[in-house]
Amino acid sequence: MAALFEGHDGLYSMLQQADAGRARMFLPAVAVAEAETMLRAGYDGWGLLFFAAGVEVIRLDQSTAIELGKLQGPLGARHAMHEARAIGVAVVTRPPGDYAGLPGALKVV
């Protein structure tokens, strides 16, 4: 998400596709929280993502929280990988090291 805020062309194109209804983007809530800790964008900054037609923020429910507690690594990465596997998609990321040891597919940008 930080790369998108920094103007990454490929990610912005993905967002445009999602907003036009030609793709979907899933943002795990824990990853959003971690990104906000770094970015300090606030609601105004996140509005472009949160209100795009094909973007969905995935909440952390109690059963997922318990499953994530069994895994190692940054919580945002664990939540992202868990949700990506459940949906059947790859996690798009810039820091692949955060996902070391987590089962699932990554697309590094």
Backbone torsions as a table, in degrees:
resi	resn	phi	psi	omega
1	MET	NA	-33.6	178.4
2	ALA	-61.8	-39.6	-180.0
3	ALA	-63.3	-35.3	177.1
4	LEU	-64.4	-43.9	177.8
5	PHE	-64.8	-26.5	179.0
6	GLU	-85.5	2.3	175.0
7	GLY	89.8	24.0	178.9
8	HIS	-58.9	118.5	-174.4
9	ASP	-58.7	-45.5	-178.4
10	GLY	-63.5	-41.1	179.6
11	LEU	-71.2	-37.2	177.1
12	TYR	-64.7	-37.2	176.0
13	SER	-63.1	-40.6	176.8
14	MET	-61.8	-41.5	178.7
15	LEU	-63.8	-42.1	178.4
16	GLN	-62.2	-41.3	178.2
17	GLN	-62.3	-43.0	179.3
18	ALA	-64.6	-42.8	-178.8
19	ASP	-65.3	-30.6	179.0
20	ALA	-83.7	-2.6	179.0
21	GLY	84.2	12.1	-179.4
22	ARG	-97.1	-3.7	-179.6
23	ALA	-156.7	172.0	176.4
24	ARG	-127.4	144.4	173.3
25	MET	-124.7	132.8	178.9
26	PHE	-115.0	127.1	-178.9
27	LEU	-116.2	105.7	176.8
28	PRO	-63.3	132.9	-175.1
29	ALA	-56.6	-37.7	-179.7
30	VAL	-66.9	-38.8	177.6
31	ALA	-66.2	-36.7	175.3
32	VAL	-61.3	-45.0	180.0
33	ALA	-61.5	-43.2	178.9
34	GLU	-64.9	-40.7	178.6
35	ALA	-65.8	-40.4	178.9
36	GLU	-64.2	-34.4	176.6
37	THR	-58.7	-37.9	-179.1
38	MET	-83.8	-42.6	-171.1
39	LEU	-84.4	-35.8	-175.2
40	ARG	54.4	46.5	-176.8
41	ALA	-84.2	-25.4	-178.7
42	GLY	67.8	-179.0	-178.6
43	TYR	-61.2	-37.5	-180.0
44	ASP	-61.8	-42.0	179.9
45	GLY	-69.3	-36.3	-178.3
46	TRP	-83.4	-12.4	-176.4
47	GLY	-53.6	-39.9	-180.0
48	LEU	-57.5	-39.0	179.1
49	LEU	-79.9	-49.6	-172.7
50	PHE	-63.7	-29.1	-175.8
51	PHE	-104.9	5.6	175.0
52	ALA	-71.5	141.4	-172.4
53	ALA	-56.4	-42.6	-174.6
54	GLY	-99.5	19.6	-178.8
55	VAL	-107.8	131.7	179.7
56	GLU	-129.6	129.3	173.4
57	VAL	-89.1	125.0	-177.9
58	ILE	-96.4	119.5	-179.0
59	ARG	-73.7	159.9	175.5
60	LEU	-96.8	112.2	178.1
61	ASP	-96.1	173.7	-173.2
62	GLN	-65.3	-38.7	-179.0
63	SER	-69.8	-37.8	176.6
64	THR	-66.4	-40.0	178.6
65	ALA	-58.1	-41.4	179.5
66	ILE	-67.3	-42.5	178.1
67	GLU	-62.2	-42.7	-179.0
68	LEU	-65.8	-30.0	179.2
69	GLY	-64.9	-17.8	179.3
70	LYS	-85.9	-11.2	-174.8
71	LEU	-101.4	164.5	177.7
72	GLN	-106.4	157.6	176.2
73	GLY	110.2	175.7	179.8
74	PRO	-58.9	138.4	-176.2
75	LEU	-59.2	-41.0	179.2
76	GLY	-61.4	-40.1	178.3
77	ALA	-66.9	-41.1	178.7
78	ARG	-62.5	-43.4	-180.0
79	HIS	-66.2	-44.7	179.9
80	ALA	-59.9	-47.3	-177.8
81	MET	-67.0	-40.3	178.3
82	HIS	-58.2	-49.3	-177.8
83	GLU	-68.7	-39.3	179.0
84	ALA	-61.9	-42.7	178.5
85	ARG	-64.5	-40.0	-179.7
86	ALA	-63.9	-36.1	-178.6
87	ILE	-85.1	-25.6	-178.8
88	GLY	89.5	35.5	179.3
89	VAL	-127.8	171.2	175.8
90	ALA	-91.8	152.1	171.4
91	VAL	-81.9	130.1	174.9
92	VAL	-95.6	123.5	-174.6
93	THR	-147.9	162.0	171.4
94	ARG	-101.8	-41.5	179.6
95	PRO	-96.0	87.0	-176.0
96	PRO	-64.1	-22.0	179.9
97	GLY	-61.2	-26.0	178.4
98	ASP	-63.4	-20.2	-174.7
99	TYR	-103.4	7.5	-179.3
100	ALA	-56.2	127.7	177.6
101	GLY	84.9	-5.4	178.7
102	LEU	-94.1	130.7	-179.5
103	PRO	-74.1	135.2	177.3
104	GLY	143.5	175.7	-175.8
105	ALA	-97.8	140.1	177.4
106	LEU	-120.3	145.2	168.6
107	LYS	-122.1	112.1	-176.7
108	VAL	-91.7	129.4	179.3
109	VAL	-111.1	NA	NA
